[in-house]
Amino acid sequence: MSATTANAGPSGPAAPPAQPQAAFKPPNMALTTLGLALASFMQVLDTTIANVSLPTISGNLGGSANQATWVITSFAVSNAIALPLTGFFTRKFGERKLFMWATLLFVIASFLCGLANSMGLLVAARALQGFVAGPMYPVTQALLISIYPPHKRGQAIALLAMVTVVAPIAGPILGGWITDNYSWEWIFFINIPIGIFASVVVGNQLRGRPERLDNPKMDYMGLAMLVIGVAALQIMLDLGNDEDWFNSTTIVVLTIVAVIALAVFVIWELTERDPIVNLRLFRHRNFASGTAAMVLAYSAFFAIGLLVPLWLQRNLGYTSIWAGLATAPIGILPVLLTPFVGLYAARFDLRWVATGAFMVMAATSFVRSGFNLDVDFHHVALVQLWQGLGVALFFMPVLTILLSDLEPHEIAAGSGLATFVRTLGGSFAASLTTWAWNQRSTIHHAQLTEHIGAYDPQIQQTVDQLGRGDPTRGALALNQMISQQAAQIGFNEMLYLIGILFVVVTAFVWLAKPPFTAKVGGGAAAAGGH
């Protein structure tokens, strides 16, 4: 156990106040930062890298398309369960050990994924991979913040923001390239050298770093309700579109289980003496308002990242590779601007920086709401590029705001809790936006066909021209054109609503109260505004 010991809980016996001490500095800051950044990049990358490889994986392992989706679902469910447990794990094991072991277990799970010779084994390995991946990003954030001096913490947060943006974009492109040129197993095997390097480097560099340890008791009731509630909710969201939502008994049962379990979980955790997930962190004004802004803005951002590639492939006929290339420019400006955002953003009121980011993303959403079926690759890529400006200015200010009023020992738990809620927001966005787009497309298709009569001479002429004398083929071609137009109208409506959501989100960052400065003590430091 370290020299400092945490309180047993919010209402438990108080520990002696930690004496201020000099911030720990690793022997090689650049090498430590590289190890932490690589681990986070690897973990975030694996949330999307397998998506485009599912048809190949299911074909090689003899599974159906529905079974293959569990490769994604199992990772998402176990990851969502592990994220809010980050605070418990850091109290018990310490941030350095938790990072090392989570990263090494991620390597082992990746190795097992690559060796899997059946769909069942792959799904089980992905579930393990998702669970051990849960604490990696929050702990990386806490470690980076603690080792950087106050005036450079904005750069550390900006670096992680870049990873959050770039890795999910690179995942499908890299996964498709590896699967096409090598074999799908290598999308998992590439994690092995990266993970071992990151774990060894960070473990050695942070040896001797002061830790605030505790021996918390296991909150079995809270853990059980968390597992049941989150698992039921995540599976419900993943299967909802395929099962026609509440027309399915399975979805209804999952929803009831999720609502009851999560309601019991929240009540229990708020009244438990030593909860496994510290929901009392929301008592901090900046954490609550910053998390709300992060969840809503990330959900809107996630919805765009899902809708645009689908629209390019379904409506404009792009291949998955070309759709990836058209959307990839969104990562250019975040990569280029990250050093400057981290260095200079904190010189301004971070609420204005975040507001500027939301306005840029709202503007690009409104521009997309005016797209039609004749839009070319150049225009799609250009709007993606400009959205990248908003993304570059988004994550660092909002992350800094939400972490700014947490105590040093609460950083890992707060980051894990915020990331958990953000992940659930992304899941809701993925399910609801695709469902709403399909619903609006169906409604517009019905509206467009209301005025088409089978005996209208002009319609008959159009059908004859489209079918080149074959009325059946002509009718199918006309219906296809109407479906494309209906889907385009639905897409435009969705992007317009997303633009409005970005405008609304600005109100939440203005609920936060400056200063957004660091709290120092106990050998760890909180996020700094400058």
C-alpha positions, -999 to 999 in steps of 0.1 A, spaced: 0 0 0 12 35 -8 20 63 16 -15 78 12 -48 60 19 -82 68 6 -113 73 27 -134 41 31 -162 59 14 -181 91 12 -197 85 46 -170 62 60 -143 70 85 -121 99 73 -85 93 65 -59 118 76 -57 146 50 -31 140 24 -1 163 25 7 182 -7 37 167 -24 56 174 -56 40 160 -87 56 127 -98 76 129 -131 86 98 -150 123 95 -161 113 98 -198 81 119 -203 80 113 -241 83 76 -238 57 74 -211 33 95 -232 39 73 -262 31 41 -242 -1 56 -228 -12 70 -261 -5 37 -280 -25 17 -254 -55 40 -257 -53 40 -295 -52 2 -296 -82 -1 -273 -104 25 -290 -94 11 -324 -107 -23 -315 -142 -10 -309 -145 -6 -347 -117 -26 -364 -137 -58 -367 -169 -42 -381 -161 -45 -418 -145 -80 -414 -177 -96 -400 -187 -113 -433 -153 -128 -437 -151 -139 -401 -186 -155 -402 -177 -173 -434 -145 -187 -421 -159 -198 -388 -191 -212 -402 -214 -187 -385 -244 -168 -397 -246 -131 -402 -266 -127 -370 -241 -147 -350 -213 -125 -364 -229 -94 -349 -223 -108 -314 -185 -103 -321 -194 -66 -318 -222 -69 -292 -202 -90 -267 -173 -64 -267 -198 -35 -263 -217 -52 -234 -187 -62 -213 -169 -29 -220 -200 -9 -208 -201 -30 -176 -164 -25 -169 -162 12 -175 -181 24 -143 -161 -1 -122 -128 18 -130 -131 38 -97 -134 6 -77 -104 -11 -94 -82 20 -90 -89 22 -53 -81 -14 -48 -51 -19 -72 -38 16 -80 -37 33 -114 -3 20 -125 -10 -17 -118 -45 -15 -132 -31 0 -164 -4 -27 -167 -26 -56 -160 -56 -44 -181 -32 -38 -211 -16 -73 -207 -49 -90 -204 -61 -71 -235 -31 -86 -253 -40 -121 -241 -77 -116 -251 -66 -104 -285 -44 -134 -289 -73 -157 -280 -95 -138 -306 -70 -145 -333 -67 -182 -323 -105 -188 -321 -117 -216 -344 -154 -212 -337 -178 -183 -334 -185 -192 -298 -149 -190 -288 -144 -157 -307 -175 -141 -290 -162 -153 -255 -127 -138 -263 -142 -106 -275 -162 -103 -243 -130 -107 -222 -113 -82 -244 -141 -57 -240 -141 -61 -202 -104 -56 -197 -105 -27 -222 -130 -8 -200 -106 8 -175 -78 14 -200 -90 48 -214 -101 63 -180 -69 52 -163 -47 65 -192 -64 98 -188 -58 99 -151 -21 89 -155 -15 115 -182 -31 143 -161 -11 133 -130 24 133 -147 20 165 -166 25 199 -150 -5 222 -147 3 243 -177 7 212 -200 -23 192 -189 -44 207 -217 -20 191 -242 -23 157 -225 -61 159 -227 -60 171 -263 -38 141 -271 -64 117 -258 -91 136 -276 -72 131 -309 -70 93 -301 -108 93 -294 -115 108 -328 -89 92 -351 -90 56 -338 -127 48 -346 -122 63 -381 -90 43 -388 -106 11 -375 -128 1 -404 -102 12 -430 -74 -7 -413 -96 -37 -406 -107 -39 -442 -71 -35 -456 -58 -62 -432 -86 -86 -440 -83 -81 -478 -45 -84 -479 -37 -108 -451 -63 -126 -429 -89 -115 -404 -69 -129 -375 -43 -102 -379 -67 -75 -369 -63 -90 -334 -27 -101 -335 -14 -66 -343 -24 -57 -307 2 -80 -292 34 -61 -298 17 -27 -292 2 -39 -259 33 -55 -245 54 -24 -254 29 -1 -237 25 -21 -206 63 -26 -201 72 10 -208 45 26 -187 50 1 -158 88 9 -157 84 46 -162 58 50 -135 75 28 -109 75 46 -76 46 69 -85 25 76 -53 -9 59 -53 -40 65 -32 -50 30 -23 -79 16 -3 -94 -18 4 -130 -13 -6 -155 -41 2 -172 -57 -27 -207 -42 -33 -223 -74 -46 -258 -60 -50 -246 -30 -69 -224 -51 -91 -252 -76 -99 -277 -48 -108 -250 -31 -129 -242 -63 -149 -279 -72 -154 -291 -37 -162 -263 -27 -186 -262 -61 -203 -300 -60 -209 -299 -24 -221 -269 -29 -245 -284 -61 -260 -318 -44 -264 -302 -14 -282 -281 -37 -304 -310 -60 -314 -337 -34 -315 -336 -26 -352 -334 -63 -363 -362 -73 -339 -386 -45 -349 -383 -30 -315 -413 -32 -292 -432 -55 -316 -407 -82 -303 -413 -99 -270 -375 -102 -266 -371 -65 -268 -400 -58 -244 -385 -83 -218 -350 -68 -221 -364 -33 -217 -383 -42 -185 -353 -60 -171 -330 -31 -179 -353 -4 -164 -359 -23 -132 -322 -33 -127 -308 1 -134 -334 18 -112 -325 -5 -83 -288 1 -91 -291 39 -90 -311 39 -57 -288 13 -41 -256 31 -51 -268 65 -38 -277 50 -4 -248 24 -1 -221 34 24 -193 22 0 -208 19 -35 -190 1 -63 -198 30 -86 -197 64 -70 -227 82 -85 -221 110 -59 -195 124 -83 -224 141 -100 -226 164 -70 -198 183 -87 -213 210 -108 -187 210 -136 -186 172 -137 -224 170 -141 -228 198 -167 -196 187 -186 -207 151 -187 -242 161 -200 -226 182 -227 -201 154 -236 -229 127 -238 -252 148 -260 -225 161 -283 -208 128 -286 -241 111 -294 -247 136 -322 -212 131 -334 -215 94 -333 -248 95 -352 -232 115 -380 -203 90 -381 -229 62 -385 -253 78 -409 -229 94 -434 -211 61 -444 -245 43 -446 -259 70 -467 -229 70 -491 -232 32 -496 -271 29 -497 -280 60 -516 -249 70 -536 -236 35 -543 -201 39 -527 -182 8 -518 -171 5 -481 -136 16 -490 -147 47 -509 -172 55 -481 -143 53 -457 -121 75 -478 -149 101 -482 -154 103 -444 -117 100 -434 -109 138 -438 -127 144 -405 -95 132 -388 -71 156 -406 -76 188 -386 -78 171 -352 -44 156 -359 -29 189 -371 -45 211 -345 -42 190 -314 -9 205 -302 -21 240 -307 -55 233 -290 -37 218 -260 -13 247 -258 -35 277 -264 -71 268 -258 -68 272 -220 -59 308 -224 -95 314 -233 -127 307 -215 -131 270 -223 -169 274 -225 -164 297 -255 -140 272 -271 -166 244 -267 -193 267 -280 -173 274 -311 -168 236 -316 -206 230 -313 -214 258 -338 -190 244 -364 -205 209 -360 -240 224 -362 -231 243 -393 -217 212 -411 -248 193 -401 -270 219 -416 -250 219 -448 -254 181 -451 -292 186 -446 -291 203 -480 -274 174 -498 -290 156 -527 -283 124 -547 -261 144 -571 -236 155 -545 -200 145 -555 -171 130 -535 -154 164 -532 -182 181 -514 -188 152 -491 -151 151 -481 -149 189 -478 -177 190 -453 -161 162 -434 -129 181 -433 -146 212 -419 -164 191 -393 -129 181 -381 -123 217 -370 -153 214 -346 -141 180 -334 -106 194 -328 -120 220 -305 -146 198 -289 -131 171 -267 -103 189 -249 -124 218 -235 -153 196 -225 -131 169 -209 -112 196 -190 -144 212 -178 -159 179 -166 -128 168 -147 -119 203 -133 -138 201 -100 -131 165 -91 -107 157 -63 -74 142 -75 -83 107 -63 -116 109 -81 -102 115 -116 -101 78 -127 -135 71 -113 -150 103 -129 -134 96 -162 -147 60 -162 -182 71 -152 -183 98 -179 -169 75 -205 -195 49 -195 -224 73 -199 -209 86 -232 -207 50 -244 -243 44 -236 -252 76 -254 -234 64 -285 -253 31 -283 -286 50 -281 -276 72 -310 -267 42 -331 -300 25 -326 -323 55 -326 -308 73 -356 -309 43 -379 -344 34 -368 -356 70 -372 -340 73 -407 -357 41 -418 -390 52 -404 -388 86 -421 -378 70 -453 -408 47 -452 -431 77 -445 -417 98 -474 -419 68 -497 -456 65 -490 -461 102 -495 -442 103 -528 -462 73 -542 -496 89 -532 -496 109 -564 -485 81 -588 -513 65 -607 -509 33 -627 -530 48 -654 -514 82 -656 -500 85 -692 -469 103 -680 -462 76 -654 -468 49 -680 -443 66 -704 -417 69 -676 -421 32 -667 -418 23 -703 -386 43 -707 -370 30 -675 -378 -6 -684 -370 -3 -721 -403 -19 -730 -405 -42 -700 -432 -28 -676 -421 -49 -647 -385 -39 -648 -396 -3 -654 -419 -3 -623 -391 -17 -602 -367 9 -614 -392 37 -607 -398 23 -572 -360 22 -566 -358 59 -576 -386 68 -552 -370 48 -524 -337 67 -530 -354 101 -529 -374 91 -498 -342 80 -480 -325 112 -491 -353 133 -476 -351 112 -444 -313 117 -442 -316 154 -446 -342 156 -418 -319 136 -395 -289 158 -401 -310 189 -396 -322 176 -362 -286 167 -353 -276 203 -361 -303 216 -338 -290 193 -310 -255 207 -313 -269 242 -308 -289 230 -278 -258 214 -262 -240 247 -259 -264 255 -229 -249 227 -209 -213 240 -210 -224 274 -198 -238 257 -166 -202 250 -157 -185 274 -134 -149 286 -138 -121 284 -129 -112 252 -148 -80 247 -129 -61 218 -115 -64 205 -80 -32 191 -66 -27 168 -37 -20 133 -27 5 127 -54 -20 130 -82 -34 159 -101 -67 168 -116 -73 182 -150 -61 216 -155 -75 244 -175 -41 259 -181 
